[in-house]
Amino acid sequence: MNPAQQLQVVIPGIGRILKRFSPYIRKQQSLITLSMLALFGEIALRLLEPLPLKFIFDELFVQQAGGAVLHPVPLIGALDTRSLLLLCAIAIVALAGIRGIAAYWSTVGFALAGNRVLTEIRSVLYTHLQTLSLSFYSRTRSGDLTLRVISDVAVLQEVVVTALLPLLANCLILLGMVGVMFWLNAQLAILGLTLLPIFWFSTFRLTQRIRAVSKQQRQREGSMAATAAESIGAIKLVQALSLQDKFTTVFTHQNQKSLKEGVKAKRLSAQLERTVEVLLATATALVLWRGAELVLRNALTPGDLLVFLTYLKNAFKPVRDFAKYIGRLAKASAAGDRILDLLDQAPDIYDLPEAKPAPRLAGAVQFDNVSFAYEPGYSVLQDISFTVKPGQRVAIVGYSGSGKSTLTTLLLRLYEPDQGTILIDNQDIRRYTLESLRTQMSVVLQDSLLFAASVWDNIAYGASTATEADVIAAAKLANAHEFILNLPQGYDTILGERGVTLSGGQRQRLSIARAAIRQAPILILDEPTTGLDKANEQEVIDALERLSVGRTTFLIVHDLELAARADFIFYMERGRLVERGTHEALMQLNDRYAALYRLQATERQYAAASNLECSI
Ligand SMILES: Nc1ncnc2c1ncn2[C@@H]1O[C@H](COP(=O)(O)OP(=O)(O)OP(=O)(O)O)[C@@H](O)[C@H]1O
């Protein structure tokens, strides 16, 4: 079994990782080849290093003590003592110096190649993450994903450079040393290496356990990162509900467990290191015993025995280092597994082979018997059919959980219907490429997320080709221009991670500007005025009305007074579209919509009356 195969057996997973990353590794082929050459040079010099010792012992000490040289070396034997000593001293320094230069270049070259490969993998991973479907994100915690992209790649990067590559060098050194040992004395070499199988066995057994513990620890760290990200992301809610203690308890518990796993992995590695030390001592004792006998019988020179013992020690050094690196390699292997798991996730929603970029859409939207469930067996939308003409404004209303938002996520092709077809301009939306479809839809959600960037960028994110005039026009349409100019740095003001420096209404108007700049024919507004006070609400409504002119608009809304302004109203109940028509038609129908409308009207009157009483 060659070292690469042994490595593969010892650390299952490393092979899988290397295979999967091979296209990226191949790109660094020339750098890796150069580093490899430097490495071979280093190894060759390392193999020569003990030789001066042999000459000093055999040619100098043995001869001076009146003994006979077993295998005299012609040129060396002719030198006088002083010259021999000087030559040996120079050789020791020269060998170490040149070896140092070779080692430097191999280390730097491999480190550079390793870093380049992993930097590319991190970018690939991040790009891949962005393509994964919402169904994947709803099953996964975002903190854990961040940890995989940032920390798992970093662990792999660090370990590849500081453990895997030295390990590779060590394997080659081991091979070289073993070769020289056989060349020096096959009998002693066999004796010295008899214990290697025991070493491989114990390494294999312990590595499996170290790897399992490391993987567990990485998962735990993923959970910790997720808990931290969630609680910090929702710190307002956490403090308002006094949940700090709860989150702290969960986090501390996870932290303790991670510590225990870390200690366990360390203990296992330490156990492995000690085992190797005992094995090395035993092998040295065996060789010394037999070697001394051979020297006494004049079958071996003392110099050869000394050099042999040096080789044996050096041969076991990579083995000892292997034990030292194994824990870190196991950790890297676990991190690599987590990266591969992510890379292996295929997006549920993708461009079909025959998909074409959508032309400029007019905005005619049709649902044909569309049914959908997030989880098999739990239907969320059932048999939805409707047609909306270009430029029509539709309000989607109904009690919470009736499937209003889900309907629009299907239109955006964030999920795929289980049955039925969605058409835009009489074409199945799956015939369009995802990007060309989504860029023709603008979305304003209830809690608009702004990016940690300038106001300007936050608006311009809506359209990749936005000009200065476009940004200002969009801000004006969204009723945002005035307040933006009043911000400390106007359009250049940097917003907090979630735009926390702005009020809810201001954030909403910025996200309307972002939607406006897209000039998209289809507009999706998901409860855009919820949570706003009356003054802000009116400004947002005005902006939205301007935005929706000439666009096919789907407005999800709880406030039926707002819904009544739409051209059409869809009333949803338990995933079904149970009533549809204009406000007047639905009021005449006098069924569910009319009942809800009257209920809201009564509530409004009651609220107005109590406000009046308060003010009196
Ligand atoms: N990602 C998801 N995974 C699983 N179930 C989901 C998911 N999103 C929504 N649901 C479920 O689908 C149903 C419809 O949700 P949806 O958000 O479409 O309703 P809605 O009418 O928009 O509600 P609301 O007015 O409260 O926003 C609900 O029962 C909800 O629990």
The ligand as an SDF file (V2000), in Angstrom:
LIG
                    3D

 31 33  0  0  0  0  0  0  0  0999 V2000
  -41.1670   27.6080    4.3320 N   0  0  0  0  0  0  0  0  0  0  0  0
  -42.2490   26.9810    4.7850 C   0  0  0  0  0  0  0  0  0  0  0  0
  -42.1830   25.6750    5.1130 N   0  0  0  0  0  0  0  0  0  0  0  0
  -43.2590   25.0110    5.5570 C   0  0  0  0  0  0  0  0  0  0  0  0
  -44.4750   25.5640    5.6930 N   0  0  0  0  0  0  0  0  0  0  0  0
  -44.6240   26.8550    5.3870 C   0  0  0  0  0  0  0  0  0  0  0  0
  -43.5150   27.6370    4.9200 C   0  0  0  0  0  0  0  0  0  0  0  0
  -43.9640   28.8950    4.6860 N   0  0  0  0  0  0  0  0  0  0  0  0
  -45.2730   28.9040    4.9960 C   0  0  0  0  0  0  0  0  0  0  0  0
  -45.6800   27.6880    5.4010 N   0  0  0  0  0  0  0  0  0  0  0  0
  -47.0440   27.2880    5.7950 C   0  0  0  0  0  0  0  0  0  0  0  0
  -47.8780   27.4770    4.6650 O   0  0  0  0  0  0  0  0  0  0  0  0
  -49.1170   28.0100    5.0560 C   0  0  0  0  0  0  0  0  0  0  0  0
  -49.4080   29.2640    4.2520 C   0  0  0  0  0  0  0  0  0  0  0  0
  -48.4310   30.2340    4.5750 O   0  0  0  0  0  0  0  0  0  0  0  0
  -48.4300   31.6640    3.8800 P   0  0  0  0  0  0  0  0  0  0  0  0
  -47.2820   32.4030    4.4430 O   0  0  0  0  0  0  0  0  0  0  0  0
  -48.5100   31.4900    2.4270 O   0  0  0  0  0  0  0  0  0  0  0  0
  -49.7910   32.2460    4.4160 O   0  0  0  0  0  0  0  0  0  0  0  0
  -50.2910   33.7440    4.3910 P   0  0  0  0  0  0  0  0  0  0  0  0
  -51.7220   33.6840    4.0130 O   0  0  0  0  0  0  0  0  0  0  0  0
  -49.3990   34.5840    3.5780 O   0  0  0  0  0  0  0  0  0  0  0  0
  -50.1590   34.0990    5.9310 O   0  0  0  0  0  0  0  0  0  0  0  0
  -49.8760   35.5360    6.5870 P   0  0  0  0  0  0  0  0  0  0  0  0
  -51.0270   36.3990    6.2520 O   0  0  0  0  0  0  0  0  0  0  0  0
  -49.8060   35.2260    8.0400 O   0  0  0  0  0  0  0  0  0  0  0  0
  -48.5850   36.0010    6.0300 O   0  0  0  0  0  0  0  0  0  0  0  0
  -49.0430   28.2490    6.5410 C   0  0  0  0  0  0  0  0  0  0  0  0
  -49.7050   27.1670    7.1840 O   0  0  0  0  0  0  0  0  0  0  0  0
  -47.5710   28.2190    6.8570 C   0  0  0  0  0  0  0  0  0  0  0  0
  -47.3590   27.6710    8.1140 O   0  0  0  0  0  0  0  0  0  0  0  0
  1  2  1  0
  2  3  1  0
  2  7  2  0
  3  4  2  0
  4  5  1  0
  5  6  2  0
  6  7  1  0
  6 10  1  0
  7  8  1  0
  8  9  2  0
  9 10  1  0
 10 11  1  0
 11 12  1  0
 11 30  1  0
 12 13  1  0
 13 14  1  0
 13 28  1  0
 14 15  1  0
 15 16  1  0
 16 17  2  0
 16 18  1  0
 16 19  1  0
 19 20  1  0
 20 21  2  0
 20 22  1  0
 20 23  1  0
 23 24  1  0
 24 25  2  0
 24 26  1  0
 24 27  1  0
 28 29  1  0
 28 30  1  0
 30 31  1  0
M  END
$$$$
